[in-house]
Each structure stands twice: as structure tokens, then as C-alpha cells.
Amino acid sequence: MPPHFQLDEDNDVIHDAEAFSLAPESAYQAAYSPLRLYLRQLVVDEVKRENPKLAAIQHRYRSPGLDRLFVFSGMLGNHSFFMIALPFLHTFGMGAFARGLTFVVLWSIYFSGFVKDYISAPRPASPPVVQITRSPAHTLEYGFPSTHTTYAAATIVYISHFMLNVWHISTVWVGLMWICGATIVVGRIYCGLHSFIDVVGGIVIGVIEALGFVLFFDRLDALMLSTAGPLYSVAIFYFAMSSIPRSLDPCPCCIDSFCATSVTLGLSVGYWIHARLPFLWHTGQSDAISWDSSLTPMQNALRCLITIALVVAWKVGSKPFIVSMTKYLVPDYLSQVSLEECSDDSSAKDSDSDCKQDCYVAPTASNLQNRRYGSYALMVSHENLARIPIYSGISITICVVSPLLFHMFGLMPSSSHLS
């Protein structure tokens, strides 16, 4: 039965669907390793055990006000938010911190997506839990771990390190930031999108990732800005994308991973180019991009508007052309995948019905051996491969194109101030 959608009285989308899972249990046993099956079963059993508790929490605490609050907090993790918010880190000239935080936020999406595909555990079953979201596509992903929780924990830990140990900012502001992060985390449970084990898993992954970047990002940043920096960046990107576990179900987690890591690839290459243009790079802190006291407030505001306008224009305008070029230049990898006949043990299906909705399409033995099943079709589609240059281009637009326009139109900081 396909999921159905309904709107509440405030036009908030409420997705009341079955738990995401298309493949029968026998299919997982045929495709996954014993360790993967064991870990998956642990999480699945825990999610089932928690499901009545989650429904009880919603029954007791749900209200229109809390619905709005937690739906809004969930929107702080979508693509539109990242596309608008992250450029300001670089527009305001945060330098190495901006690069580090961008990596922390976006690689948390990759790490959580990696684990999601590996574990392949569904979200809390709905009903009895009601899944409240403005982005129904989120309900078509696996549940463990929570990506929102992963990036929230990673971001807060990373920023807290700088606030306390570098900038020496009052702990009051640090506490307020942690409260905002807690709102995101609690909201994932309140909205019925994650169980407690999903949230705990996200916190653990996020904290470990953030501590890793705190300890090692300076070395990674120097490596990316070195002479062979783009080669290192491309190698890391290729290894990360090729290592994504194949899931039996078409979970779109891999698409988010492609988008997020493509932005970091473009950021690495963009700053490498930026650092080799002497009229843009002065102190190693991306002076040409930053908000600067030697410029008037109007000039600084104009530079911010130019950067955001260029990012939006690139994202919208480049997609049709790049997708078309990808279809022309890149082989159709999906043609290499042969599927067994659509079948369902429960009952015969109408010949005109949609296989994707009515039954599970089993991969052949050859496809299982070559890891060409489930999410593989999403990963190698022309639309997804086109996301690599599209999202890399966002970062290059910020790091290279915007500063070049600033230089052309006299919106650069004064030379005396830079020296």
C-alpha cells in the first residue's frame, strides 16, 4: 500500500505511512553479511520495542504550538537551509573556521547516511506513530541514525570548541546554542520520525566526528591547499562515494551524501584556486569574501546579496544543462542491471500495476555479487551524477566567482587595511 498524505488545519503536511521497507526479510539474509544482519536486527527490535512509547508521547504532549516549533526546527536540516546559511560563513570571512564547520555539517550527512544504508533499519511504524514533517521524502529513508541529530551534535560540539577555547565567549551563549540543538533532537522524536536509539546513534556519531575535525582539520586544510590539493580532494571524494553501502531498498540517503560531499569537494577546489589568485588571497582568511570594516555597510551588504544571488542562480540555472550533458557524456549504468521478474508471495498482482508499489523486485545473483541492487540505481542515475558538478559549483561560485566580481566592481577591502 503506497503512503498517503494529509494536511492538518494549518496546512502542515502530516505523513501517516507504513514503515519504510520494500524488501522481505529473506532478501536481507541473502544480500547482507552476518555482521550487518546482526546489527540490523538489534536496531529493528529496539525500534519495535520503542514504538508504543513514541505513540504514547505523541498522544500526551502533541499540540498545534509544539507541532509548529518542531516542524520548524526540522527545517534547519534541509538542502535549502544549507544552501542559504553556509555561504554566509564564507561571506563573513570566517576563513579556516568556515571551511571546518562546512566540512563538519556536510560530512555528518555522509556519515549518518553511510550508517543508515549499512544498518537498513526502518523508522518508527506509522500508525500508531504519526510522522509530522514538511518534507515527506524524509519518511522514505531509513531511521538509524538520525541525520538531523548527527549534524546538530557535530555542529554544536565543533562550535563550542571555538567559543570556549579560541574566542572565549561566555558560557551563557554556549548554553543557548545547546538548547537550540536540543530542540532539533527532541523534535525528531516528537514528530515521530525517529526512535530513541536513532537519536542516541546520531549523537554518538556527531560527537566523534566533531572531535575528529577539531583534532585534525588543520592538517586536512593544509593538505587541501597544498600543490596537489585537488588530487587529494578528488581521491577522498571518490573513495567516500564508492564506499557507500548498497541497501536493498531504494533509500535516498545516498543522494544526500552525494550532494553534501560534492559541496565539500567544490569548497576544497575553490579555495585552492582562490589561494593562487594574488589579488584575492592575502592573509589566508579569504579576505576578498569577508565582511570588512574598510567597506561601507552598503558595500558589505551588496557583497552578501551578490554571493547569495549567484548561488541561487547557479543552482537553478545549471541543472538542466548539466543533467543533459551528463546523459550525453556518461554511460547508462542502469542498463547493466538485470532484474528478476516482479513477484509477490502473498497474492497475484494485476499486470498493469506498478511493480515498485505492489511487490519486491529481487536482484539477480550477478547483481548481488557486483553490488548492483537497491540504492545502486539511485546512485548511478544521470540525475544523481549530475549533482556532483552542480553542488561542487555552489562552493566554487562562493570561493572564486563572487570574489572575482567583487574585484571587478570595486567591492574589495582596501589594500592598506589588508596589509
SEMAR-713644 format. One record per residue (C-alpha): residue number from 1; x, y, z; chain. Coordinates in steps of 0.25 Angstrom, whole numbers, plus 2048, in hexadecimal, padded with zeros to 3 digits. Example, Ala and Ser with C-alpha at 12.3 -4.5 7.8 and 13.67 -1.06 7.14 Angstrom:
<atoms>
n|x|y|z|chain
1|831|7EE|81F|A
2|837|7FC|81D|A
</atoms>
This chain:
<atoms>
n|x|y|z|chain
1|800|800|800|A
2|806|80D|7FC|A
3|807|818|807|A
4|7FD|823|807|A
5|7FE|831|80B|A
6|7F4|83A|812|A
7|7F4|849|817|A
8|7F1|84E|825|A
9|7E9|85A|827|A
10|7F5|863|826|A
11|7F9|85C|819|A
12|805|855|81F|A
13|808|848|818|A
14|805|83C|820|A
15|80B|82F|81A|A
16|803|823|820|A
17|80A|818|819|A
18|80F|80A|81B|A
19|81D|808|820|A
20|827|809|814|A
21|82A|7FB|80F|A
22|828|7F4|802|A
23|831|7E8|803|A
24|82D|7DC|80A|A
25|836|7D7|816|A
26|83A|7CB|80D|A
27|840|7D5|803|A
28|849|7DB|80E|A
29|84E|7CE|812|A
30|852|7CB|804|A
31|859|7D8|802|A
32|85F|7DD|80F|A
33|86B|7D7|817|A
34|869|7D0|824|A
35|86E|7DD|82C|A
36|865|7E6|824|A
37|859|7DD|826|A
38|85C|7DC|835|A
39|85D|7EB|837|A
40|851|7EE|82F|A
41|849|7E4|837|A
42|84D|7EB|844|A
43|849|7F8|83F|A
44|83C|7F3|839|A
45|838|7EC|846|A
46|83B|7F9|84E|A
47|833|802|845|A
48|827|7F8|846|A
49|828|7F8|855|A
50|828|807|856|A
51|81D|809|84C|A
52|811|809|857|A
53|819|812|860|A
54|81B|81C|854|A
55|80C|81B|851|A
56|809|81E|860|A
57|812|82A|860|A
58|80B|830|854|A
59|7FD|82D|85A|A
60|801|834|867|A
61|809|840|862|A
62|804|844|854|A
63|7FF|852|852|A
64|7FE|85B|846|A
65|809|864|84C|A
66|813|859|84E|A
67|80F|854|840|A
68|814|861|83A|A
69|820|862|843|A
70|826|854|840|A
71|822|855|831|A
72|829|862|830|A
73|836|85C|837|A
74|836|850|82E|A
75|836|85A|822|A
76|844|85E|827|A
77|84A|852|821|A
78|845|852|813|A
79|84C|856|806|A
80|846|864|805|A
81|84B|868|812|A
82|859|863|810|A
83|85A|86A|802|A
84|856|877|808|A
85|85D|876|816|A
86|86A|870|813|A
87|86F|87B|809|A
88|86D|885|814|A
89|879|87F|81C|A
90|882|882|810|A
91|87B|88F|80C|A
92|87F|894|81A|A
93|88D|88F|819|A
94|88E|885|823|A
95|899|87E|81C|A
96|89E|871|821|A
97|893|870|82B|A
98|889|872|820|A
99|88F|867|818|A
100|890|85E|824|A
101|881|860|828|A
102|87D|85E|81A|A
103|884|850|81A|A
104|87E|84D|827|A
105|870|84F|823|A
106|871|849|816|A
107|879|83D|819|A
108|86F|83A|824|A
109|865|838|81A|A
110|86E|82E|813|A
111|872|826|820|A
112|864|825|824|A
113|85F|821|816|A
114|86A|816|816|A
115|865|810|823|A
116|857|811|81E|A
117|859|809|812|A
118|862|7FF|819|A
119|858|7FC|824|A
120|84C|7FE|81B|A
121|842|7FF|827|A
122|834|806|825|A
123|82F|812|82C|A
124|824|810|837|A
125|818|80A|831|A
126|80D|813|82D|A
127|802|810|832|A
128|802|811|83E|A
129|80C|81C|83E|A
130|809|828|835|A
131|814|82D|82D|A
132|813|83C|82D|A
133|81C|843|822|A
134|81C|84E|817|A
135|826|845|80F|A
136|81E|837|80D|A
137|82A|832|805|A
138|832|830|813|A
139|828|825|817|A
140|82D|81D|80B|A
141|83B|81C|811|A
142|840|812|81C|A
143|83F|817|82A|A
144|84C|813|831|A
145|853|81C|834|A
146|84C|82A|833|A
147|853|833|829|A
148|84E|83F|830|A
149|853|83B|83D|A
150|860|837|837|A
151|863|845|831|A
152|85D|84C|83D|A
153|866|845|847|A
154|872|847|83E|A
155|870|855|83B|A
156|86E|859|84A|A
157|87A|851|84F|A
158|883|858|844|A
159|87E|866|846|A
160|87E|864|855|A
161|88D|861|854|A
162|890|86E|84D|A
163|886|876|856|A
164|88D|871|863|A
165|89B|86F|85F|A
166|89E|879|854|A
167|894|884|854|A
168|892|883|864|A
169|883|886|862|A
170|87A|886|86F|A
171|875|878|872|A
172|867|87F|872|A
173|867|87F|863|A
174|86D|871|862|A
175|861|86D|86B|A
176|857|873|862|A
177|85D|86C|856|A
178|85C|85F|85D|A
179|84D|862|860|A
180|84B|865|851|A
181|851|858|84D|A
182|849|850|858|A
183|83D|856|851|A
184|841|84F|844|A
185|844|842|84B|A
186|837|841|853|A
187|82F|845|847|A
188|833|839|83F|A
189|82D|830|84A|A
190|821|839|84C|A
191|81E|839|83D|A
192|81E|82A|83C|A
193|82A|82A|832|A
194|834|823|83B|A
195|835|81A|847|A
196|83D|81C|854|A
197|848|813|84E|A
198|849|81B|841|A
199|84B|827|849|A
200|856|821|852|A
201|85D|81B|846|A
202|85D|829|83F|A
203|863|830|84C|A
204|86E|826|84D|A
205|872|827|83E|A
206|871|836|83E|A
207|879|838|84B|A
208|884|82E|845|A
209|884|835|838|A
210|885|843|83E|A
211|891|83F|847|A
212|898|839|83B|A
213|897|846|834|A
214|89B|84E|840|A
215|8A8|846|841|A
216|8AB|844|832|A
217|8A5|84F|82A|A
218|8B1|858|82A|A
219|8B9|84D|823|A
220|8AE|849|81A|A
221|8AC|858|816|A
222|8BB|85A|813|A
223|8BB|84D|80B|A
224|8AF|852|802|A
225|8B6|860|800|A
226|8C3|859|7FC|A
227|8C8|858|7EE|A
228|8C2|84A|7EC|A
229|8B5|84E|7F4|A
230|8AB|84C|7E9|A
231|8B0|83E|7E7|A
232|8AF|83B|7F5|A
233|8A1|840|7F6|A
234|89C|838|7E9|A
235|8A2|82C|7EF|A
236|89B|82D|7FC|A
237|88E|830|7F5|A
238|88F|824|7EC|A
239|893|81B|7F8|A
240|887|820|800|A
241|87D|81F|7F5|A
242|881|811|7F0|A
243|881|80C|7FF|A
244|872|80F|801|A
245|86C|802|805|A
246|861|7FD|7FC|A
247|854|7FC|802|A
248|849|7F2|7FD|A
249|83E|7FD|7FE|A
250|83F|80A|7F5|A
251|843|813|801|A
252|846|821|7FC|A
253|851|823|807|A
254|85C|821|7FD|A
255|856|82D|7F5|A
256|858|836|801|A
257|866|830|802|A
258|86A|834|7F4|A
259|864|842|7F6|A
260|86B|845|803|A
261|879|83F|7FF|A
262|878|846|7F2|A
263|877|853|7F8|A
264|884|850|801|A
265|88B|84B|7F4|A
266|888|859|7EE|A
267|88C|860|7FA|A
268|899|859|7FA|A
269|89C|85C|7EC|A
270|896|86A|7EC|A
271|89F|86F|7F8|A
272|8AB|868|7F1|A
273|8A8|871|7E5|A
274|8A5|87D|7EE|A
275|8B3|87C|7F5|A
276|8BA|87C|7E8|A
277|8B4|889|7E3|A
278|8BD|894|7EA|A
279|8B2|89F|7E9|A
280|8A8|897|7F1|A
281|8B1|890|7FB|A
282|8B8|898|805|A
283|8B9|892|813|A
284|8B3|884|811|A
285|8A6|888|817|A
286|89E|88B|80A|A
287|89F|89A|80B|A
288|898|89C|7FD|A
289|88C|895|802|A
290|88B|89B|810|A
291|883|8A6|816|A
292|88D|8B1|818|A
293|88D|8BE|820|A
294|894|8C5|815|A
295|888|8C4|80D|A
296|87B|8CB|80F|A
297|86F|8C3|815|A
298|868|8C5|808|A
299|874|8BF|800|A
300|875|8B3|80A|A
301|866|8B0|809|A
302|867|8B1|7FA|A
303|872|8A7|7FA|A
304|869|89D|803|A
305|85E|89F|7F9|A
306|867|89C|7ED|A
307|86C|890|7F3|A
308|85E|88A|7F6|A
309|858|88E|7E9|A
310|864|887|7E2|A
311|862|87A|7EA|A
312|853|87A|7E7|A
313|855|87D|7D8|A
314|85F|872|7D7|A
315|857|868|7DE|A
316|84A|86B|7D6|A
317|851|86F|7C8|A
318|85C|864|7C7|A
319|853|858|7CA|A
320|84C|856|7BC|A
321|859|858|7B5|A
322|862|84F|7BE|A
323|857|844|7BE|A
324|856|844|7AF|A
325|866|843|7AD|A
326|866|838|7B8|A
327|85D|830|7AF|A
328|865|833|7A3|A
329|873|830|7A9|A
330|871|825|7B4|A
331|86D|817|7B0|A
332|85F|812|7B5|A
333|864|809|7C0|A
334|856|805|7C3|A
335|856|7FD|7B6|A
336|860|7F4|7BD|A
337|856|7F0|7C7|A
338|84C|7E4|7C4|A
339|841|7E1|7CD|A
340|839|7D5|7D0|A
341|82A|7D5|7CE|A
342|821|7DC|7D7|A
343|81B|7D3|7E1|A
344|813|7D3|7EE|A
345|811|7C6|7F6|A
346|804|7CC|7FC|A
347|7FB|7CD|7F0|A
348|7FB|7CF|7E1|A
349|7FD|7DD|7DC|A
350|7F6|7E4|7D1|A
351|7FF|7E4|7C5|A
352|7FD|7F3|7C3|A
353|800|7F6|7D2|A
354|80D|7FE|7D5|A
355|818|7F4|7DA|A
356|81E|7FE|7E3|A
357|812|7FF|7EB|A
358|80C|7F1|7EB|A
359|817|7E8|7EC|A
360|826|7E6|7EF|A
361|82F|7E5|7E3|A
362|83A|7DB|7E6|A
363|848|7DD|7E1|A
364|84F|7D2|7D9|A
365|85B|7CB|7DF|A
366|864|7D2|7D6|A
367|85F|7E0|7DB|A
368|861|7DB|7E9|A
369|86F|7D7|7E6|A
370|872|7E5|7DF|A
371|86A|7ED|7EA|A
372|861|7F2|7DF|A
373|854|7F2|7E6|A
374|84A|7FA|7EF|A
375|850|808|7F1|A
376|85A|806|7E5|A
377|850|80A|7DB|A
378|84F|818|7E3|A
379|85E|819|7E3|A
380|861|817|7D5|A
381|855|81F|7CF|A
382|859|82A|7C6|A
383|851|834|7CF|A
384|859|830|7DB|A
385|867|830|7D4|A
386|863|83E|7CF|A
387|863|842|7DD|A
388|872|841|7DE|A
389|875|84D|7D5|A
390|868|855|7D9|A
391|86B|854|7E8|A
392|87A|856|7E7|A
393|877|862|7DE|A
394|870|869|7EA|A
395|87D|869|7F2|A
396|885|86D|7E6|A
397|87B|879|7E4|A
398|87D|87D|7F2|A
399|88C|87C|7F3|A
400|890|880|7E5|A
401|885|887|7DD|A
402|880|890|7E7|A
403|88E|896|7EB|A
404|891|898|7DC|A
405|884|8A0|7DB|A
406|888|8A8|7E8|A
407|895|8AB|7E2|A
408|88F|8AF|7D4|A
409|885|8B9|7DB|A
410|88E|8BF|7E5|A
411|888|8B8|7F1|A
412|895|8B3|7F6|A
413|89B|8B6|804|A
414|8A5|8C2|803|A
415|8B4|8BD|801|A
416|8B8|8C5|80D|A
417|8AE|8BE|816|A
418|8B3|8B1|811|A
419|8C1|8B3|814|A
</atoms>
